[in-house]
Amino acid sequence: MKREIILGPPGTGKTRELVQRLQEAFDRGIPPEEIAYLAFTKKAADVAIQRSMQHFGFQRSRFPYFRTIHSLAFHENKITSQSVMRHENYKELGELFGWDFQASYENFEERPNYGAGLGDQLLRCYDLAKAKGVSPQVEARSGDYPFGEFAIEHFVNQFESYKTRNGLYTFNDFLERPIDLELRLVIVDEAQDLTHLQWHFLRESFRKVEQILIAGDDDQCIYQWSGADLNFFLKIDAQITNLRHSFRCRENIWKMCNRVSSKIAKRYPKEWEPVDKGGDVIVQRDPHGVDLSKGEWLVLVRKNRALRAYFNVLMQTGRIFHDGYAWINEKTWFKGALAYMRLESGHPISAQEAMALLKVTSHATKKIELVQFFWEDFIWQWSDEVPKGYHPNWDYACDKLDFEHVAFIRKCKENGEDIFSPGQIRLSTVHAAKGGEADNVLLDMKLDGIPLKQFRKDPDSERRVWYVGISRARNKLVLSGAVKNAAVDI
């Protein structure tokens, strides 16, 4: 077996390199059906398929093994969706044994988003223990859980009994059943984020593979809290290929990246170059004093809770922004106001826009159900103060909107924002922005709470988070807030 690690520092074209390696494999006569491309998320696997289809002209059906590792294990082990623990099963389990499950567990091919209930937290402990290859009792002692060893032991006994009795599997159970595929090439992307259990599955499943390419960057491993086994990645016996030229970071931002990575004790040494000279690194203590009105901005924070302050500032200043889940003008309340504006100006709206409109106004009802609606397709009921045939302004018509939302839309219009299109400001945690980039990045350096405790316990892991945040910037990096961040020490 030929093993090779492809180390891709920020913006060095790791995906481009992997596409080139696929091209070389196809040129050698290896068909897509004998190649596995294993990504960390379903979204990343779909991107790999789309790029391969566009680049090489193959049909989607010819990529059966371009998947997440969990999806591959699920399909090749012939597990059916009826055999997977779903929301109704957790509800029944909770009713039987008194465990409170608050989250929804419907997407069985992706890592669950655990809720705040005791059952959710016990399940998180159980899953992480499996992912890390440790006992649930060890995980309960090492993590920040609202219970002790006795509770998790009790839960595991009941949970395992329930699964066995009903013939059910969970997310990590798929990986305990290695497969046997005679492939010629396996590509493992974002390998620094794989768990102990995922590495075990790969090692047992691909003993007969001719060539394995393992792509990643240990400096960007920021999921150790969820089980990423970085030590395994750092100890792989393989040829090392280091991608050296960044297509993203300009020189001054590149220097800041190296300043942080040089403080990481356990890592692969790397030599890489910036895309070109220049780049701005600015320290500004007041993050809300940064002018975000020009150009593309990515605002990064360490914790979800910190996003709220930026959300409030942007709502007050009237800028179209992405709140980490959707563009603000894609929210139902905003879409309802936009639908009224379109109708008022003589344009049609869709059935979905009509539904949004009816949620923000009490003045309209639909005459009939249509695919496309015009002004005349609604019955409008105005007060006696409105002249007949007159179309009131949107802020009068959308009387169900609260004052904050009305003020925000008004401010956006005053600022000349294109309220019908996506904006240029995105809010995100560092973890959610991994893989993304922007011309300008505002990085809130505040380090407190659990991340600060994590830093004191494992400095390297926290430094990697800040390295990822800094390296999202192409042209300008603004460091704000608590710039004396102990993990980065700038």
Secondary structure as GFF3:
##gff-version 3
##sequence-region A 1 490
A	DSSP	beta_strand	2	7	.	.	.	ID=ss1
A	DSSP	alpha_helix	14	27	.	.	.	ID=ss2
A	DSSP	three_ten_helix	32	34	.	.	.	ID=ss3
A	DSSP	beta_strand	35	39	.	.	.	ID=ss4
A	DSSP	alpha_helix	42	56	.	.	.	ID=ss5
A	DSSP	three_ten_helix	60	62	.	.	.	ID=ss6
A	DSSP	beta_strand	66	68	.	.	.	ID=ss7
A	DSSP	alpha_helix	69	76	.	.	.	ID=ss8
A	DSSP	three_ten_helix	81	83	.	.	.	ID=ss9
A	DSSP	alpha_helix	87	97	.	.	.	ID=ss10
A	DSSP	alpha_helix	118	132	.	.	.	ID=ss11
A	DSSP	alpha_helix	136	142	.	.	.	ID=ss12
A	DSSP	alpha_helix	149	166	.	.	.	ID=ss13
A	DSSP	three_ten_helix	173	176	.	.	.	ID=ss14
A	DSSP	beta_strand	185	188	.	.	.	ID=ss15
A	DSSP	three_ten_helix	191	193	.	.	.	ID=ss16
A	DSSP	alpha_helix	196	205	.	.	.	ID=ss17
A	DSSP	beta_strand	211	216	.	.	.	ID=ss18
A	DSSP	three_ten_helix	218	220	.	.	.	ID=ss19
A	DSSP	three_ten_helix	224	226	.	.	.	ID=ss20
A	DSSP	alpha_helix	230	234	.	.	.	ID=ss21
A	DSSP	beta_strand	239	242	.	.	.	ID=ss22
A	DSSP	alpha_helix	251	261	.	.	.	ID=ss23
A	DSSP	beta_strand	280	284	.	.	.	ID=ss24
A	DSSP	three_ten_helix	287	289	.	.	.	ID=ss25
A	DSSP	beta_strand	297	301	.	.	.	ID=ss26
A	DSSP	three_ten_helix	304	306	.	.	.	ID=ss27
A	DSSP	alpha_helix	307	317	.	.	.	ID=ss28
A	DSSP	beta_strand	321	322	.	.	.	ID=ss29
A	DSSP	three_ten_helix	328	330	.	.	.	ID=ss30
A	DSSP	alpha_helix	332	344	.	.	.	ID=ss31
A	DSSP	beta_strand	349	350	.	.	.	ID=ss32
A	DSSP	alpha_helix	351	360	.	.	.	ID=ss33
A	DSSP	beta_strand	364	366	.	.	.	ID=ss34
A	DSSP	beta_strand	372	373	.	.	.	ID=ss35
A	DSSP	three_ten_helix	375	377	.	.	.	ID=ss36
A	DSSP	beta_strand	378	380	.	.	.	ID=ss37
A	DSSP	alpha_helix	394	397	.	.	.	ID=ss38
A	DSSP	alpha_helix	403	414	.	.	.	ID=ss39
A	DSSP	beta_strand	425	429	.	.	.	ID=ss40
A	DSSP	beta_strand	438	444	.	.	.	ID=ss41
A	DSSP	alpha_helix	449	457	.	.	.	ID=ss42
A	DSSP	alpha_helix	459	470	.	.	.	ID=ss43
A	DSSP	beta_strand	473	480	.	.	.	ID=ss44
###
